[in-house]
Amino acid sequence: MRTTPFSLRLKRPLATADGTIAEREGVVVRYDHRGETGVGESTPLPGWTESLNACRSGLADATAAEADGGHTAALLALDATAVPAARHGFATALLDADARADGVPLYRWFDPDRRCQSVPVNATVGDGRPQETADAVADAVDAGFDCCKVKVGARPVADDVERIRAVRDCVGDDVTLRADANGAWSRDEAETAFEELASFGVEYVEQPLAADDIEGHASLRGGSVGVALDESLVDRRVHAILDADAADVLVLKPMVLGGPGNAHTLAMRARERGVDPVVTTTIDGVVARLAALHVAAAIPDVSACGLATGDRLATDLAPDPATVSDGRMSVPQSIGLGVDPAEVGPDA
């Protein structure tokens, strides 16, 4: 295993609950396996994964373990709960090498019978006044998106309802609308919001309540507006969520879940339980974005995913072979992830 640190500038600073992020720092991971070199990416995100220092320490421990016991020992050294981003980097490199050795794109390594040329993706619109929000969604629709996610929760529920009303009045009924509250609402606020948003055909609200309120999320289900859980998966509550019937949709971030293999396994498990999987990134470099794209491509009839995030970066690890057109992201059909490991790096 070889690791190379990197830093990618964002075009605009990203405000989070843990502060403002102006760059994404991480580690490129390369691993030789079955005669091929695979490449992975570990890009921790505060509040979602381990810290950058913990990620680097985890990869150092895995490198030492791999030297003694091979890739199995390295994976065992990387706890998906404690250091998910570190595990993601190594697991992706290992899978990339496996798929390259088998001569297939990564999504077909997950499912050899799959043929997928593109995946539907959504646009994401941040907080703003009603007309600003409506204009931003209209711009996304003009760019070809037919599914848009609107950030809510930073304002009173009544104000967010007016924003969604303005969007629906502007773009009509043919555009799928989703809302993302990032756990901002109380149970009473969420109940009010769901009642109001139902009249505007909102498909689902992502994380309406606090991450640990599984019972509250379960109680919100049953109406025309679905419940999608995202932050609730950070502490790996997936089994509890499914057992409690607390979600209509699981939002799966491979970087948070410890790798594309873990994300694909959870997606298939959710499908078996009647829950729809959606795959998203954590504002990653091209290697991690491609890994998430291949996970989505391996899911039959996948709903629109949050993968169109590369335009947030001013710099990247390599040219992106996946393009977005008419609301769909193309899936590379070359072997592995679809990017040459030799061309990946902070100076690429």
VENJO-V757656 format. One record per backbone hydrogen bond with DSSP energy under -1.0 kcal/mol. NH is the residue of the N-H (numbers start at 1). CO is the residue of the C=O. If there is no record, write none. Layout:
NH/CO
NH/CO
This chain:
2/30
4/28
6/26
8/24
10/22
11/312
14/21
16/19
19/16
21/14
24/8
26/6
27/42
28/4
29/40
30/2
31/38
33/36
36/33
38/31
40/29
42/27
48/45
49/45
55/51
56/52
57/53
58/54
59/55
60/56
61/57
62/58
63/59
64/60
65/61
66/62
67/63
69/65
70/66
74/70
75/71
76/72
77/73
78/75
83/79
87/83
88/84
89/85
90/86
91/87
92/88
93/89
94/90
95/91
96/92
97/93
98/94
99/95
100/96
101/97
102/98
104/99
106/336
108/105
110/106
111/107
114/111
119/329
121/327
122/305
123/147
125/149
133/129
134/130
135/131
136/132
137/133
138/134
139/135
140/136
141/137
142/138
143/139
144/141
145/140
148/176
149/123
150/178
151/125
152/180
160/156
161/157
162/158
163/159
164/160
165/161
166/162
167/163
168/164
169/165
170/166
171/167
172/168
176/146
178/148
179/204
180/150
181/206
183/207
184/181
185/208
190/186
191/187
192/188
193/189
194/190
195/191
196/192
197/193
198/194
200/197
201/198
202/197
203/177
205/226
206/179
207/228
213/210
214/212
217/213
218/214
219/215
226/203
228/205
229/249
233/230
234/231
236/233
241/237
242/238
243/239
244/240
245/242
246/241
248/227
249/227
250/276
251/229
252/278
257/253
259/254
263/259
264/260
265/261
266/262
267/263
268/264
269/265
270/266
271/267
272/268
274/271
275/270
276/248
278/250
280/252
281/306
289/285
290/286
291/287
292/288
293/289
294/290
295/291
296/292
297/293
298/294
299/296
302/299
305/120
306/279
307/305
309/307
312/309
313/310
314/9
315/9
325/328
328/325
329/119
330/323
331/117
336/104
338/335
343/340
344/341
345/317
348/345
